[in-house]
Amino acid sequence: MWAWKMEFAFDSQRRLIGIVSDEKTATEQAWSRQKAQGESGVRAGRFSFLSLVAVVLLTVHSALADRALTWERTLIEMGAKAGDTQAEAAFSFTNKSDEAVEILQVGTSCGCCTAAEVEKKKYLPGESGMVRVKFTFGKRKGPQEKTVIIKTSETGASRYILTFRVEIPPGTTAAMPTGGD
């Protein structure tokens, strides 16, 4: 079985200082660099590509697990009935962090979808809230997917993406606004 190997070198403070190159291995690069700088204490190791992928996935998972807002659902799917002109959904969340979180911005993927109804802007630890989304069909038919992007005051990953899917049947007609009289 084919396996791709990578070699990494770390200095005495556990900083990554070398990766495999065509001319020298990471260890040789690190030793050369530290010898020139008068340092010692190079640590080197070989990892398989799958090990590297596992480390990256664990890092991403732990970063996402530490996010302040926990959403009951980030995807809501529904079907429209004949005669419907719009669909509404509510995304509930709770602030699971130890600090207050402020909702700075709520944006949507297009003008037909509005998410203007946020109960309030600032949520203390343990408080829950809701983002209400309204999707106006217009002349749209078939499966529709709209996204809502929530930007918060959190440090790091401060954006949340919510998805609202609606199946609009062919017989649904929307009352389109007409010009003023």
Secondary structure by P-SEA (a helix, b strand, c coil): cbbbbbbbbbcccccccccccccccaaaaaaaaaaaacccccccccccaaaaaaaaaaaaaaaaaacccccccccccccccccccbbbbbbbbbccccbbbbbcccccccccccccccccccccccbbbbbbbbbbbcccccbbbbbbbbbcccccccbbbbbbbbbbccccccccccccc
